[in-house]
């Protein structure tokens, strides 16, 4: 087996839009956090727009993959825009590089985030070593509605190509939380797509990771078995051949 970061080095995805789509019981939500961890180790700057969980829970998820988010915030290699906290809590965590919005509305949220991007974070995001993550698209759709979230995502990707063309955009998505149309659109606008599926067996969880889209001419889809390890690398992958795949995923649901 090989580590996730050996199979998918984040540096190869520079300047692109990367979607990781998973289901309710998958471990694949960790993938983009592992990408960010490696990127920070390589001198990148990352900003996470949090739509899904309380800030403390987000920091715990970073810790679960070995990413010391509090240290990264203090060193200004990481910033967090806490949309979830801005919307649902009157309390604010006073900490360096954590930003809040005065009010969360679909009509004004992108301009408000752009003010942060083009204000205190501008110089770092203009760098060739910059990553942005919308955590998560399903969280944003629950907060703002699917239709509005897709429109805002289109705006974000269009602006990215002009303002921050060298930055990489990460899009985690729990497919069980949204419609098939929403998943299809996210897949359509992404340069890279990783799709994870899981099955609850009697004595273990089986997971497959499908690499289904990439922006190069000789690309061929690949399927890997996915295992979570206790070590530093966390996610291990094994490439599968056709006989190992078994019945189509939908037949096992």
VOKOL-992606 format. One record per atom (N, C-alpha, C): x, y, z; residue in one letter. Coordinates in steps of 0.1 Angstrom, whole numbers, plus 5000, padded with zeros to 4 digits. Last residue first. Example, Ala and Ser with C-alpha at 12.3 -4.5 7.8 and 13.67 -1.06 7.14 Angstrom:
REM VOKOL-992606
512849785071S513749895071S512950005079S513249435078A512349555078A513249675078A
This chain:
REM VOKOL-992606
474849884979X474149974988X472949904995X475849724961X476149684974X475449774984X475249824936X474649694940X474849664954X476750054935X475350074937X474649944941X479349954928X479050014941X477550014944X479449644911X479349784911X478849834925X481349364926X480049424920X480149574920X484949384923X483749314927X482549384921X487649464921X486549564924X485249504928X489449284913X489349304927X488149394931X489349274885X488849164892X488649184907X490649534879X489249514877X488649394884X492849634907X492549594893X491149554891X493549914928X492849784925X492749764910X496050044949X495450044936X494749904933X495650144981X496050034973X495350034960X496550385006X495850344994X496450224987X496050525038X496850435030X495950395018X496150795060X495350725050X496350655040X498150845082X496750835083X496050755073X500850905086X500350915073X498850905072X501450845113X501550985108X500851005095X499150575122X500450645121X500350785116X496950425121X497150505133X498350595132X495050445089X496150395098X496250485111X492450355069X492950455079X493950395088X492350275035X492450225049X493050345057X490850215004X491350315014X491250255028X491650094972X491050064985X491650164995X491050284942X491950244953X491150194965X490850324907X490150294919X491150234929X491050564881X491650464889X490850444902X490750694847X490250674861X490850554868X493450834830X492550724831X492050704845X494851094811X494251054823X493350934821X496151224790X496351074792X495751024804X495551504793X495051424782X495151274784X494351634824X495451604815X494951494805X492851704849X492951784837X494151754828X490751444861X491951514862X492151594849X488551224878X488751334869X490051404872X488451004895X487551004883X487751124874X489350784917X490050904911X489450914897X487750654943X487750664929X488350794924X488250454970X488450584966X488650584950X486350254993X487050264980X487150414977X486150075023X486150205016X486850195003X484449905048X485149895036X485050035028X484749855082X484249945072X485049935060X484049535099X484949645095X484149745085X482249335105X483449355114X484449465110X480149365087X479949315101X481049345110X480449685070X480449535071X480249495085X479349955055X479449905068X479349755068X481150115029X480150015032X480349965046X481750415010X481950325021X480850235023X483550604986X482350524990X482650435001X484750904972X484950794982X483550734985X486251054945X484951014950X485150894959X487851344934X488051214941X486751174947X488651534907X487551484915X487951344921X489951844894X490251704900X489051664908X488452064886X489552004877X489851864881X484952124888X486252094894X487152034884X482452154877X483352274878X484652244884X481351884878X481551954865X482552074866X481151834906X482051754898X482351824884X479152024911X480452034917X481451954910X477051914896X477552044892X478952064899X476651664909X477051664895X477651804891X475751754934X477051674933X477551684918X473351874926X474351954933X475751884931X471951654917X472251764908X473351854913X471651494939X472451444928X472851564919X471551704969X470951634958X471951594948X473251635001X472751724990X472151634979X474251455019X473551575024X472951665014X475751265007X474551225014X473651345019X478151385000X477051364990X475751324995X479951625014X479251495018X478051485009X482851765001X481351754999X480851625004X485452004998X484951885004X483451885003X487352164977X485952154979X485552024985X490052394974X489552264979X488152264982X491952564951X490652564958X490252424961X495052724949X494352604948X493052604956X496353014931X495852944943X495152824940X496953144908X497853034912X497452964924X494953334904X495053224895X495953114899X493253534919X494253444925X494453314916X491653684901X492353744912X493553664918X490853494881X491353624877X492253684889X489953264892X490753254880X491353384876X488453354913X489653294916X490553294903X486053434900X486953534906X488353484909X485053174893X485353274883X486253384888X484753054918X485652994909X486053094898X482853224930X484153204936X485153154927X480653204912X481353334914X482753314920X480052934917X480452974904X481153114904X479352954944X480552874940X480952914926X477053094942X478153154949X479453084946X475452914929X475653044923X476953104929X475352704948X475952684934X476252814927X474052834969X475452794971X476052764957X471552884958X472352994961X473852954963X470652614956X470752704944X471652814946X470752514983X471552454972X471752554960X471152735011X470352675001X471152624989X472652825032X472252915022X471252865012X473152605050X473052735055X472352835045X473352385033X472352375044X472052515050X475452465017X474052455011X473052445022X477552475035X477152595029X475752585023X477752195040X477452295051X476952425046X478452105015X477152065021X476752155032X480952225014X479952265004X478552225009X482152305047X482152215035X481052275026X484852475037X484552365045X483152375052X486752555011X485352585016X484852465024X490052655012X489152545013X487752595018X492852764993X491652795000X490752675001X496352824993X495252724992X494052784999X499352924978X498152954985X497052854982X501953004964X501752904974X500552934983X502153224949X501953104942X501752984951X500253494964X501453414963X501153284954X497853614969X498453644956X499753554953X497453544996X496753474985X497253504971X499253725008X499453585010X498753504999X498153975002X499453944998X499753794998X495453955013X495753974999X497153924995X494453945038X495053825033X495553835019X493354195045X494454145053X495054015047X491854225015X492354315026X493554245033X490954034999X491654144993X492154245003X489753855018X490753815008X491553925003X487954035029X488953975038X490053925028X486354095008X486954205015X488154155024X485353845001X486353914992X487054024999X483453825021X484653735021X485753795012X481654015012X482254025025X483553945026X480953914986X481654044987X482354065001X479653664996X480853664987X481653804988X477353765011X478453685017X479753685009X475153895002X476353975005X477553895010X473153704996X473353824987X474653894989X473053535018X473553485005X473853594995X474353655048X473253655039X473853615025X475453715079X475553615069X474253605061X477253985093X475953925091X476053825079X479854025099X478854095107X477554035106X482153745100X481253835092X480253895101X485453695113X484053675113X483353775104X488653525114X487753635109X486353595110X491653475128X490353415128X489453535125X494253585132X493953515119X492553445119X494253555167X494953595155X494553515143X491153565184X492453505182X492953545168X488453555201X489453655198X490853595197X485653415191X486853375196X487953485192X482453545200X483553545190X484853505197X478953485201X480253485208X481353485197X476553435189X476853585192X478353595197X476253195163X476653225177X477053375178X475553155136X474853085147X475253115161X477153305118X475753285116X474953245129X479753295128X479153425125X477653415123X480253025129X480153105141X479453235139X480252985100X479352905109X479152985122X482353135092X480953175087X479953105096X485253215099X484253135106X482853185103X488053185082X486853265082X485653185087X491253145092X489953085092X488953195092X494653085081X493553175085X492253105084X498053005084X496652955083X495753075088X500353115090X500353025078X498952975075X500653275112X500153335100X500353245088X501353155136X502453185127X502053255114X498853115147X499753205154X500853245144X497852915130X497153045131X498053155136X499552705136X499552765122X498852905122X498852655162X500252705159X500252765145X496252565157X496452685166X497852745164X496552345141X495952455136X496252585144X498552105135X498452195147X497952335142X497651805122X497751955119X497552035131X497051545125X498351585129X498651735125X494451485121X495351445111X496751495113X493251595144X493051445142X493951395130X493551865142X494451795151X494351645148X491451925125X492751955121X493751865129X489351865143X489551785130X490851805124X489752065162X489951925166X490051835153X489052295147X490452275152X490652135156X486252235144X487152245132X488652225136X485452255170X485352125163X486252125151X485752525175X486552435183X486552295176X483852635157X485352655155X486152555162X481152415147X481752515156X483352525155X480852355111X480952315125X481452425134X480452465085X479852335089X479852315104X481852655071X480352665071X479752555079X484852825070X484152725078X482552755078X487352855049X486052925051X485152815057X490752865054X489552785055X488352865058X493752925038X492552985044X491352895043X497252885039X495952825037X494852905044X500452895023X499452965032X498052905029X503352675023X502152735017X501352805028X505552535032X505652675031X504452745025X505252265035X506052305024X506052455022X503552245056X504852195058X505852245047X501252325042X501752415052X503252375056X500852085027X501152215020X501752315030X500251895046X501451885038X501852015032X497852005055X498951985064X500251975057X496251995032X496652125038X497852115047X496051715029X496651805018X497151935024X494651655052X496051605050X496751685039X492251785046X493051825058X494451775057X491451625025X491851765022X492551825034X490951375038X491951395027X492351535025X489051335057X490351375062X491251415050X486851245045X486751385049X488151435053X487150975041X487751065031X487651215034X485850795056X487050865063X487650965053X482250775055X483650765049X484650845057X479650795061X480550715070X481950705065X478350955042X478250985056X479250915065X480750995014X479450965020X479450985035X482351244993X482351125002X480951105007X484551414972X483151384975X483051244982X486651664967X486651534974X485151514978X487851864941X486651824949X486951684955X489852134934X489951994937X488651964946X491052344909X489952324918X489852174921X494552464908X493352394903X492252394913X497052544916X496252634907X494952574902X498452224919X498552364921X497752444911X498551954921X497252014918X497252164919X501051884928X500751854914X499351914911X501151934955X501852024946X501552004932X499951714968X499151834966X499851934956X500251394955X501051504961X500351634958X498851114957X498351244953X499051364960X500550914965X499650894953X499251024948X501751014988X502550964977X501750954964X499551085003X500351194998X501351144988X498550825010X497750925003X498551024996X501050575007X500350675015X499550765005X500450234995X501150364994X500350465002X500849885000X500050005000X500950125000X
